[in-house]
Amino acid sequence: MPLAVLEDLKEAVDHLRTTLWTAMSAATDNPDTLASRLVNLRLRRATEICRQIRLDVDANEVDISAEELPKLGEALHLTVERVDRLMQSGM
């Protein structure tokens, strides 16, 4: 199996394990704390995925004909707009 596939699988399992651990350890916390922890985990995972996509693009692993590329571009654009708006609001 290619090393990149194994690395993706490892990251997915690590994410699942971390999310489960967070949910279980926060079971006694209030729901807002759990939600905040889960959001932080999603942000961390999204950052990792973006880093890997950059590496894939730089290594010419992504082709302009990739079926999901336009959807990714749109999702990233909308996400960046909202993150920028949030950061500018100072909240």
Secondary structure, 3 states (H helix, E strand, C coil): CCHHHHHHHHHHHHHHHHHHHHHHHCCCCCHHHHHHHHHHHHHHHHHHHHHHHHHHHHCCCCCCCCCCHHHHHHHHHHHHHHHHHHHHHCC
